Amino acid sequence: MRNEKRIVPGLKSLVRRTKNRCGHCSLLIAHCSFIIMLLLAWSCGQQQPKPTTTAKVQENREAKAMLQGVWQDAETDEVLFMAEGDTVYFADPTSMPARFRIVGDSIELGPNTYRISKQTAHNFWFKNHAGDEVRLVKRDEADDSEEQPDLSDQEPQIISTTQVVNLDSVVMYGGQRYHWYVTVNPTRYRVTRTTYTPDGVAVENVYYDNIIHVSVFKGNQRLYSRDFNKKDFANNVPEDFLAQSILGNIRFDGVDAKGFHFNATVCIPDGESCYMVETLISLDGQLSMKLLE
């Protein structure tokens, strides 16, 4: 009996320990199952292909074929453009040719899109950006009364707004003799500006930008010397304006205790919009800039 009494408590203790271990195992299995389910869900989400919603828009090749030829204003008979292949050539030689395509009821001309209101073999009507209807008629190839222009052979003209300009002068300040020089040098750096034809069609004109050299000497000592381009004025001129502008000129405006005052103009070519930036060279050769207008 004594042995049985000793065995029974031992069995009870063993049962309790076994139950505790099983409880821990069940909890561990539950946690592992939950983690595996999360990993499977994440894996399925990663492998699922993203649906593609963009469909390629088809070009209307029949309408494009109808547009081939020379087109002129229905009222003034002024030639606007010639369509040949994928390209439109404008009558103005300073306007750059543009690629085009017709999609749906619109013509994509370079970066611009115009809504077509009517198109036949001999008529092409569309709305410009102002909402006005532009009406064009195709020039008759059989009409010998006027020579048929071949605008595709016309070399686009890039506009240079200046020629080489050299300016210099001697000034006295504080008993010292100073000599300043400004040289405007046209470059081959191209600036593209959007303009509009009389019919309100946006075209791209290309201009050559300038580099302007400025030097200041104190006697025989070179106080300052540098080539300026329009990017040097990026902190004073808005980025979108700067992209279509050129460095027009740098003019001497006087000398005082602060130094030599030069006014730089950054302008839209063939336009009236300019930014004027004061370019100050101190008497010890330090440069600073300030927007004037």
Secondary structure as UniProt FT lines:
FT   HELIX           2..47
FT   HELIX           61..67
FT   STRAND          69..73
FT   TURN            74..76
FT   STRAND          79..84
FT   TURN            85..86
FT   STRAND          87..90
FT   TURN            93..94
FT   STRAND          98..103
FT   TURN            104..105
FT   STRAND          106..109
FT   TURN            110..111
FT   STRAND          112..119
FT   STRAND          123..127
FT   TURN            129..130
FT   STRAND          133..138
FT   TURN            141..142
FT   TURN            144..145
FT   HELIX           151..153
FT   STRAND          159..160
FT   STRAND          165..173
FT   TURN            174..175
FT   STRAND          176..196
FT   TURN            198..199
FT   STRAND          202..218
FT   TURN            219..220
FT   STRAND          221..228
FT   HELIX           230..233
FT   TURN            234..236
FT   HELIX           239..243
FT   STRAND          246..256
FT   TURN            257..258
FT   STRAND          259..267
FT   TURN            269..270
FT   STRAND          274..281
FT   TURN            283..284
FT   STRAND          287..291
//
